[in-house]
Amino acid sequence: MKTAITAALLALSIAACSKSGGGGLQGLKKEACACKDAACAKAVNAKMDKYMDGQTSMPSADDMKAVSEAAVCLAPLMTGK
């Protein structure tokens, strides 16, 4: 449970650096929720990290929703639960 919370918090903290609009985050959310194993989840998480690099504006509500939904999809795969 602690790991799932950590993963969700990490995703939300990454979102704090995202660019408004969420086009890229929406696609990554869809990719995250399509994952079926930890390897896929880790790969999508890495893509999310890369996407966030260089983003300087505050996240939009849509960005936050996309990141939250992605975190819900990724956390069980990354924690094995």
Buried (B, 14 or more C-beta within 10 A) or exposed (E): EEEBEEBBEBBBEBBEBBBEEBEBBBEBBBBBEEBEEBEBBBBBBEBBEEBBEEBEEEBBEBBBBBBBBBBBBBBBBBBEE
